[in-house]
Amino acid sequence: DPRFDDGIHIEVQSGKGIIGGTNERSVLLGVYRFLRELGCRWIRPGDDGEIVPQKSLSSIDVKLIEKASYRHRGICIEGAVSYENVRDIIDWAPKVGFNSYFIQFREGYTFFERWYSHINNPFKEKEPFSVEKAREFVRNLGGEIKKRGLIYHAVGHGWTCEPFGIPGLGWDLYEGEIPEDYIKYTAEINGKRGLWEGIPLNTNLCYSNPEVRNIVTDSIVEYLETHPEIDILHFWLADGTNNQCECEECRKVLPSDFYVMMLNELDKKLSLKGIDTKIVFLLYVDLLWPPEKEKIENPERFIMMFAPITRSYSDTFKPVDTSVKIPEYRRNRLIFPKNIEENLAFLREWQKIFSGDSFDFDYHLMWAHYADPGYMDIARVIYEDVKNLKEIGLNGLISCQIQRAFFPTGFPMYLMASTLWDDTVSFEELVNDYFTNAYGPDGSLVKDYLTRLSVLFEPPVLRRERPPSSGFTENLARARDVIYEFDPIIRKNLSSSSGSVYKSWLYLDYHKNVAYKLSLILEALFKGEKNSAVKVWEELKGMLQKEEDVLQPVFDLFEFISVFERALKS
C-alpha cells in the first residue's frame, strides 16, 4: 500500500541526481537517508542532537534502493510533556526512520497538564493550563505531523465516555456532573452501574445494549467527519481491568464479540459516508480473548493492535511452542499473562480469525527501562523484539512510551527506529554507530561502561521477574566502583568536547550521580533498611527537582518519580 509502505531510491553522482520514494513521506525519509550516508546523525531530538559533517557536495556519490522492513514504525505520546518536547520528537522521528506519530485521546490533555502543572516538582510554580490550550497544541502538532507526511494516529481510549458528554482527559477521578442518562449505559458490576472507581476512561459500558453501540459508533463517525487529517483512528474500549458488564445479556458472549459487532457497525457507517480512514482495534486485557461468534466483515478497514501490557521485558518475542493454550475466560476474575509464550498464545488465537494488517503496541520505554540504569539491557530486548516481529506475524511497532527517554542515552530509541527500518542490521553495528557519533573517540568506553551498569543492576530482579543473585548487593557496590572509575573519562571529555558530543557527556555526568544513588537505595532496600533507602531517595529526588531545567529535554522527572515512589511504597 503506497500510502503506508515506505521505499526509497537514491541515485546521486558528484552531488547531482535524484532522491525518490513511494510517497511524499518516503521522499523525506530518503533525504534523511541520503544525509546519513554523508555522515549526518540525529542522536536525540533538538538542535543539540544533530551531528552534521562538513563535506563538498560535488564529491558525493550515493546509490541505494531500500524498502522499510516494517510498515508501522511509530511513537505514541505518554509521560509528561511540553509542547516543545512533542514538536521536537515529531521533527526527529523521520530523521531516524520512524513514519508515524500517535496523539492519545482527543486532546492529549493529561500528558501536557502533567508538565505545565509541574507535578512531582515543588521547586517549580504551577503554570495555568486548560483543555482548550491542549486542543490548540494538538491542532498545531497535527500540522507538524502532516507537514512531514507522517502517518497520524489518534484517540484510543475515551469512546466509552466522550460520546455521552463526559470528558476522557486522563486517569484522574472525575469531579464534574454526570448526565443522568449515562449511568444506565455503564457496565453493571456487583449489581451496580456508574463510573468504575470514579474514572471515566476506565468505565466500560453495557455493550449488549444496541443503543450504547449506536451512540459510540455514531460518535466516531462524527469525529472523523470533522477530523479528516487523521490517517488511522484508534477505537479502544475502557482502560483498566476486570471491569466488564455483568448484566444477564452481556454475560451471554465475550466482550470481544460485542467489540467486533461495533467494529462491523462502524465500518458500514463510515462506508456510507465515504470515509476511508483506517480503524485500529486492540488486543488488550479482556480483549485478548478472541470472539467466539462474531467475525470482522471487512478486514481491509481494520488494523489489529497487539498490546501486551502485562508482558515481561526480561524476555523477548520469538517463535515459541504453539502448544501453549489460552486460559478460559472468567469475567472480571481474569489474571493477565506475564510470560511471552502466554501472550503470544492470545495473539495466535486472534490471528486465526483475522489475517489483515497488524502491529505491536508496546511499552519497553514506559516503565521497564527504569529498572535498567545503563539502558543497554532494554536496548537488547527492543532489538530482539523488533527482529522477531515478522516471525510472530506483526508488521511493525508503535512504541507507547515517555517521550523524553534519552537519559543517559538515546540509544534504545535510535536502535528501535533503525531496526524497524532495516531488520538485518546487527546490534553491534548499531552500538558502534551510535556511541561513536554521540561520544566521539571514547564512545566505545561509554558503551562498555553502560553495559557494565546494566549487568550489575540486574534489571530482571528490579522488575521482580527473577530472584536476586547471591551477590546482588555486592554487584550494586561494584556498580559504584565502576561509576567512580569512569568519572575521570567523563571529566576529560567535558573539557575537550563541544556541541552535541559535549551535551552527551554532560548528560552522562548527571546520570552518574543518579545511578550512584540508585545503587545505594536498592542496596538498602534489599538489606531491609527502608528508612535509609527513603533518606537517599529524598536526596536524589531533591537533586533532580532542582536540576530539572538542565535535563528537561531528555529526562521525564514526573514519570521517574512516580515509578520509584510506587516501588518504595510496595
N, C-alpha and C positions, 0 to 999 in steps of 0.2 A: 504494500500500500504506500504510494509515494507521499501521502500526507504524513505518515508516521515513521516510515523506514528511511534511515539516513545512509547515503552513499556519497562519496566524493571522488572527483577526478582532478588531479593537479598535473599540469604539464608546463613547466617554466624552464626556459633555457636563456642563460645570460640576462636574467632579470625580466624576461618578457614571455608571455604565454597566457594560459587560461587556468582559472580555478572554477570548477563547476560542481553541481550537486543535484540530488534527486528532487530537492525542493528549496525554497528560499533559505530555510534554516540550515540545510546541508551546505549551501554555499558559504554561509557564515562559519560553520564548523570547518569547512575546507580552508578558509582564510586562516583560522587559528591553527589548523593542522600544518599549513604551509609555514607559518611563523614558528611553529615548534621545530620544524626541520631546520630553520635558521638559528635555533638555539634559544628562542624565547621560552620562558616558563612562567607559570602563574601558581605560586606555591601556597597562596591564600588570597582571599578577596581583598580588594583595595589596592591603591597605588603602591603601597609598601610590600605587596606580594608579587610585584612584576619584576621579571628579570629580562632585560632587553639588551642583547649584544650589539655592538657597532659593526656593521658589515656593509660592503659595497654591493648594491643591488645588481650591478652588472655582472658580478661574479657568481651569481646564484643559479644553480641548476637543481630543480626538484621535479621528479616524475613519480607519481604513485596513483593507484586506484584502490580505494578501500570501501568496505561496507561495514557498518557497525555490527558487532556480534549480537547485540540485543536491541530490540525496538524500544523498550521502556527503560529510560535512564534518567531518573529524576530525584528531586529533593522535595520534601514536604515540610512546611513550616511547623515548628514546635519550639518549646522553651520560652525564653523572654527575649524580645527583640525590639530594637528601634526601627524606624522607617529606613534609616541608612543601612542598618545591618541586612535587611531583606533586599533592598535595592542593590547592595554590593554583591550579595551572593547570587542574585539573578544575573548580574553582569558577569560574574566569574564563571557561572555554570557552563556556558558554551565554550569558554576558553579551554576547559579541561575535558570537554566531551559530553557533558550532560545535555539532554534535549528537552527536559520537562521541568515545570515547577508547579507545586500544588499548594494553594492557599486554602487551609481548612476553614470550615464554617462560612457563613455568608460574609462576614466582615473581619474574621481573624482577630476579633477584639481582645480575647483573653491573652494572646501572645504579646500584643503591643502593650496592653494595660499593665502586665507584669513588669515591663521595663519602666514605663513612664511613672508608675506608682512607686518604683524602686523598692519593691517588696524584698525583704531579706537584706536591706542595707539602710540602717538607721542614720548613717552619715550623709545620706542624700535626701533632699527635700522632695516630697511627692509633687509631681507635675500634674496640672489639670489634663484630663484625657476623657474623651467622650466616644460614644458609639458612632456618632456622625464623623468624628475625626478618623476613627478606624475605617469607616466606609470610604472616606476620602483617600486614605492610604491605599486601600485595596484597589480603588479605581486607578490611581496613579501607578501602582505596581502592576496591575493588569496591562497598562500601557507599556511598561518596561518589558514585560513578558512577550507581548505581541510584537514590539519593536524588533526583537531578536528572533522572531519566528518560533519561539519555544512553544511546546505543547502546554496549554493552560488547563490544569486540573483544578476542580473547585468543589467546595462544600464538604460532603461526607456526613458527619452527624448533624442533627438538627431537624431532620424531616419529621421526627415524631413530636415536635413541639411548635416550631415556627408556623406551620400551616394552621395552627389552632390559636394563634395570637400570643404565644408565649415565646420570648426570645431564647435562643440557644447560644448564648455568648461564651460559655465555658462550663467548668465543672464546679462552680460555686453554688451555694444554697440560693434558691430563688426567693426573693422577698417581695416581689410585686404581686399584683392582683392575678388571681387565677379565674379565667372565664368559667362560669357555671357549666356550660356545655362541654368543656374539655374533660372534666372528671369522668363522665360516663364513657368516654372513649379510651381512657387509660387502662392499662393492664390490671386485672384483678389478681391480687396476690394475698394469700392468707385471708381471703374473704373481703378485702378492701381494695378500693380504687383510689388513685391520686398520684401525686408526684412521688417517684421512687426515691426515698431518702432525701427528699426536698430538692432534687436536681433534675431540671427538665431534660438535659442531654442524656441522662441515664434512665429516663422513663420510657418503657415500651408501651405499646398500645394494644387494644383488643382487635387483633388483626383478622379475626373471623367475621368482624362486623364490616359488611361491604361499604357502609358509609365512611368508615375510617379509611379504608383502602382508596376510596374515591377522592376524599379530601386530600390525602397525601399525594396521590399521583397527579391530581389537578394542579396542586401547588407547584410540583416540579415542572410541569408544562408551562405554567405562568412564569416561573422563574427563568426558564430558558428562552421564552419569548422576549424577555427584557434583557437577557444577557447573552447575546449571540457571539460574544468574544470567547466564551468558554468552549474549549475543544472536547473535554472529557469531564462529565459531571459524575460525581460520586453520590450514589443513593445508598446510604447506610441506615440501619436501624439504630436503636439506642445503644449507648455505651454501657459499661457495667456488666455484671454477670448475675446469673440466676434471678432474673427479673422479668420473666415471660408471663404472659397472662395464663391464669389457671381456670378460667371460666369453662363451662361444660363444652361449648363449641370449639374454643381454642385448643382444648386438650385432645381433640379428635385427630389432629395432624400435627406435624412438626412445625416449628417457626419457619423453617426454610421453605416449607410448602406454601405458606401464606406469602412469604417473601417473593417466591417465584411467581405466584399469582399476580402480585403487584407489578413485578417486572414486565410480565406479559401485558397487563392492562396499560402500563406506562408506554410501552412500545407502540401499541395501537394508537394511543392518543397523540404521541409525537409524530407518528407516520401521517395521521390525518392532517396535522398542521404543517407537514413538510419539513420538520426539524430532524436533521440527520446527526445531531450530537451523539457521541458515544456515551454509554452509561456503564459505570463501574458498579458491580455488585461484589460483596465481600464474604470471605470465609473467615469468621471471627467469632469467638466464644460459642454461643448456641448455634450459630450458623455454620460452624464447622461440620455439623451433622447434615448430610445432603437430604434433599426432599425425597419422600417415599412415593409420592403420587404425581406431583407436578413436574412439567418439563419446560425448559425455555424454548419458546416457539420460533424466535428469530435470533439465532446466535450472533449474526452479523452486527446487531445493535449493541451487544454487550461485551464487556471485558471483565474477566474473573480475577479478583484480587485475593491472594492468599495472605492472611495477616496473622502469623503465628506468634502472637504477643507473649504467650507464656513459655516459649521455647527456651532451651539452653543456648547461651552464647559461649559455652566452653566446648562445643562440638559444632560440626559443620554439616551442611547439606551434602548428601552423597547417595548414590543408588543403594538402597537398603533391602533387607529381607521383606519381600512383598507378602509374606505370610502374616505379618503383623496386622491385626484387625482393629477396627474402631470399637469402643465400648458401646453398650446400649445407651440410648438417650433417656435420661431421667430428668424430667422437667424440674428446674430450679433446685436440683440436687447434683449438679454437674461438678466434676473435678477435671480441670483442663490439662492437656498434655504438656509435659516438660521436655521429654527427650525427643530427639529428632525423628526417630523411627515412628513414634506415635503421631507426631504432627504430620509427617508425610503420608501416613495411612489415611488421614482425613482428606488430604489433597487428592490422593489416588481415587477415593470414592467419588469425589466431585468430578474428576476427570473422566470417569466412566459415563457421565451424563452430560458433560459439556466439553466440547473439543475446540471451542473458539479461542480467541486471544486471551492471554493471562499474564500476570506478573506477580512478583513477590513484593509485599509491602512490609518492610522490616525495620527493626528498632536497634540495630547494632550501636548507634551513636546517640541513643536516647538516654539509657541508664547504664547499660552493661560496660561501657568504656570507662566509667568511673572506678571500676574495680581494677583497672589496668593503667597505672600512672605513666608507664612508658609508651602506651598506645601501640606497641608492636604486637602484642598478643591479639588484640581485637582486629588489627590490620590483617593478620594472617587468617582469622576467621572470615572476615569480609572477602578476602581474596578467594578462599576455597569455596565459599558460598556462591559467589558470582560465577566462578568457573563451572560450577556444577548445576547452575540453573537449567541449562538445556537438558541435562540428564534427568531432571525431575519434571520436565515438561513446562517450564515457565520461560517467558520471553522478556525478562528484564527485572529491574528492581526500582521501586520508588522508596527512598530512604526517609522514614519518619524519624526526625532527629532534631536535636538542638542545632541551631544554625551556626553558632559560634563554637565549633568543635575543632579548634586549631591550636590547642594548648595541651601539651608542649609543641606539637607539630600539626600540620595539616595532612600528614602522610595518609591516614586512613581514608580521607575523602578523596585525595588525589589518586590513590590506588583504586578506590571504588569506581571513579569516573573512567580511569584508564582501562580497567579490566572489563567494564561494561562495553567500552568501545572495541577492545581487542582482547578476547579471552584467551589468546595464545601467548600473551606476554608473560614472562616469568616474574615471580615475586622478587628475585634477586635483581633483575633488571630495573624494576620499579624502585626498589630500595636505593640502588646506586644512583639512579637518575635524580630522585627527589633529594636525597641528602647531600649530594654533590652540589646541586643548584641552590638549595636552601641554606647551606652552611659553608660552602667553599671547600678549600683543601682539607679541612678537618671533618668533613661530612661523614666519612666512614667511622671516625671516632664517636661522633654523636650517635650513629646507628648502633654501634656496639654498646655504648653507654645506656641508651634507652632499652635495648634488648635485654640487657642485664637487669634493669629495673623491672621490666615486665616479668622476667623469670622469678626474681626474688620476691615480688609481691604476691605471687601465686594467685592470679585472678580467679580461677575456679573456686578457690577457698573463700575469697571475698564475696563471690556470688552465692555462697552457700550451696555449691553444687559438688563439693568434694571436701572430705575432712582435711584439716591441716596436716602437712607432713610433720614428721617427728622433729624436724629442725626449723619449723616455721618462724618462731620468734628469733632464732639465730639468723635466718635469712633476712628478716627485717633489719636486724643490726648490721648485717653485711651490706644491705642497701644503703644505709647511712654512710658506710665506709666508701662505697662506690661514688656516692654524691660528693663526699669530701675530696676524694682523689681526683674527681673530674673538674672540680671548681677552678684550678689554675688554667685549664684549657678554655673554660668559659671566659675567664678574666682576660686571657691573651687575645681572644678573638673579639671581645668587646672593644679592646683598644686598637685593633688593627683592621677591623672591617667597616663597611659603610653600606648605606642603602638598605635594600631588602635583606641582605645577609646579616647586617648589624641587627635588624629587628628580630630576625630568627634567634640570634644569640641572646638578645635582651629578654625575649620571652622564655628562653631556656634558663636564664639566670633567675627569673622569678619562679619558674617551675621547680627548681632545685629546692627552694625553701618549702614549697608546698609538699613535695614528695618526702622531704626530711621529716616534716611534722606529721604527715600521714603515717609514716612508719612508726613514730612514737605512739600515736593514737591507737593504731591497730595492735601494737605490741602490748600496750596497757590493757586493751580490751580482752585480748586472748589470755592475759595473766589474771583476769578478773578484777583489774584495778580501774573500775569505771570512773571513779572520781578524777583520777589522774588523766584518763582519756578525755573527759569533758573539759578539764582545765586547758589541755593543749589545744583541743578543738576550738575553744573560745579565743585562744591566742591566734590560731590560724585564721579563723573567721574574721576577726577584727583586722588582721593584716590585709586580707583580701578585700574587705569592705573599703578600707582606706585607700587602697591602690586600684580600685575598680576602673577608674578612667584610663589607666595605662593599659589594662588588659581587656577592656570592653570589646574591642573588635574580634577577639579570638577566644574569649572565655565567658561562659554563661554562669555568672555568680549565683543567680537565682536558683537555677537547677542544681548546681553543685551543692549549695547549702541545703536545699530541700532533700536531696538524695541522702546526704550524710547525716542529717538530723533524724531522718526516718530510721536509718541504720542504728544510730546511737540509742534511740528510744526503744528499739526492739532487741 
